Every structure is written in C-alpha cells, then in structure tokens.
Amino acid sequence: MTTKQAIEAVLTGKRKPMRVPAIIEAAVPLSNLAGKTPGQTVYSVLYSEAKKTDGLVVQTGKGEFRLNPKRKRPAKPAASERA
C-alpha cells in the first residue's frame, strides 16, 4: 500500500480532523515504508497533498488534516476493461 493510500485509509470515515502524530501512528503500519524515518515520509506527503487544490487532504488547523471533499478521485476502469 502506498503512503497516500495508507493516509486515505486512515482518514476515511473520520468526521473530525486528525492530528499529524495520530495519522502517522496509524498510517505507517499500513504502508510499505521500510526506511529510517517513515513518519517523516507520511508527514511530507500530508503537507505536499494539502498544498494542492485537488490534493488528498486539506489542512484544517495547525497540524490537523482531513480528507479533501473536493478532490478528484481516479476513475475506476469499467468491468469490460478489467477482464
């Protein structure tokens, strides 16, 4: 699972924003990060996605993020294309 997918899995269904340490704690075990600083990688993805208008997350306060309701989700291939 990529870092972005792990962040999305953690934040999906959450009504309130989550703090960065809680997101890192929940996302690192889900991702396939094996480096020395996986928490820094999650942190970096959070902040870079928050800068994009259609990014995965939006920053709601200092160190708080939630899923971006305006983001564009990738189109899923039709059933005929998957076979």
Backbone torsions as a table, in degrees:
resi	resn	phi	psi	omega
1	MET	NA	132.8	179.2
2	THR	-73.0	168.0	179.5
3	THR	-63.3	-43.1	178.9
4	LYS	-62.9	-40.7	178.9
5	GLN	-65.3	-38.6	179.1
6	ALA	-65.3	-42.2	178.3
7	ILE	-63.5	-43.5	179.1
8	GLU	-62.2	-41.6	179.5
9	ALA	-63.1	-38.5	-179.5
10	VAL	-68.5	-42.4	-174.1
11	LEU	-85.8	-15.2	-179.7
12	THR	-62.9	130.8	178.3
13	GLY	85.5	-5.5	179.3
14	LYS	-83.2	128.1	179.6
15	ARG	-85.1	-31.1	-179.1
16	LYS	-105.1	151.7	175.8
17	PRO	-62.4	153.2	177.8
18	MET	-111.0	150.3	176.5
19	ARG	-79.7	153.0	-176.3
20	VAL	-56.0	-48.1	-179.2
21	PRO	-58.5	-37.3	179.4
22	ALA	-68.8	-38.5	178.1
23	ILE	-64.9	-45.1	-180.0
24	ILE	-61.2	-46.3	-178.3
25	GLU	-59.2	-37.0	-178.4
26	ALA	-85.9	-30.6	-173.9
27	ALA	-84.5	-34.0	-176.3
28	VAL	-59.3	-46.1	178.7
29	PRO	-63.6	-26.6	-179.8
30	LEU	-79.5	-27.4	-176.2
31	SER	-88.0	171.1	-179.6
32	ASN	-101.9	35.8	-179.9
33	LEU	-78.6	127.2	-177.5
34	ALA	-125.3	8.0	-178.5
35	GLY	-76.6	-172.7	-178.5
36	LYS	-75.8	-27.6	-175.0
37	THR	-130.9	67.2	-179.5
38	PRO	-64.6	-29.5	177.7
39	GLY	-63.7	-39.0	177.8
40	GLN	-65.4	-34.8	178.3
41	THR	-65.5	-45.2	178.1
42	VAL	-61.9	-45.0	178.6
43	TYR	-57.0	-46.6	-178.8
44	SER	-64.6	-40.9	178.4
45	VAL	-66.1	-41.7	178.3
46	LEU	-56.7	-51.4	-175.9
47	TYR	-70.9	-35.4	178.6
48	SER	-70.4	-36.2	177.4
49	GLU	-70.5	-32.2	179.5
50	ALA	-68.7	-25.4	179.5
51	LYS	-73.4	-25.1	-177.8
52	LYS	-80.6	143.1	179.3
53	THR	-68.1	-32.9	178.1
54	ASP	-112.1	30.3	-179.3
55	GLY	-70.6	172.8	-177.4
56	LEU	-65.2	-38.6	-175.3
57	VAL	-127.6	163.5	169.9
58	VAL	-124.9	145.9	178.2
59	GLN	-88.9	124.5	-176.4
60	THR	-102.3	-13.0	-179.8
61	GLY	-172.1	-177.6	179.7
62	LYS	-66.5	111.8	178.9
63	GLY	75.7	17.2	179.6
64	GLU	-122.3	136.3	-178.6
65	PHE	-136.2	153.9	171.1
66	ARG	-143.9	166.0	178.3
67	LEU	-63.6	144.9	179.7
68	ASN	-80.8	115.8	-179.3
69	PRO	-70.2	-15.5	-178.2
70	LYS	-98.1	3.4	-176.1
71	ARG	-69.9	153.2	178.2
72	LYS	-92.5	119.7	178.3
73	ARG	-83.8	142.4	177.7
74	PRO	-63.8	141.4	-179.6
75	ALA	-69.5	136.7	176.8
76	LYS	-84.4	139.5	179.4
77	PRO	-66.2	146.4	178.3
78	ALA	-65.2	158.2	-178.6
79	ALA	-57.6	-36.3	-179.5
80	SER	-69.3	-27.0	179.6
81	GLU	-81.0	-25.8	-178.6
82	ARG	-76.0	-26.9	-175.0
83	ALA	-77.7	NA	NA
